[in-house]
């Protein structure tokens, strides 16, 4: 069996410090990116609505063509 590696208290402190800084920096970074994410969601919703509207119009045109062809 291999004995567990001993980690010095200084390395433990450095790891915890890095983790804490990462969490704080990540939170700040997320706060800066939050408005961008909201804008991207809004744009995606608009594109989805446009796509649905285009499908609805295409369906109406197809139905109108069927009606004229059958007459």
C-alpha positions, 0 to 999 in steps of 0.5 A: 500500500502506498501511504497518502501524500502529506500536503503542507499547510501552506499548500492547503491554504493556497488551494483554499485561497485559489478556490475562494478567489475563483468563486468570487471572481466567477461570481463577479464575472457571472454578474457582468455576463448576466445582462448578455445572457438575458439579451441572448435569451430575448433574441432566441425567443424573437427568432423562435417567434419569427420562425413560428410565424413563417411556418404559419404563413407557409401553411396558410399559403399551402392551404390557399394553393390547395383550395385553388387547385381543387376548384 
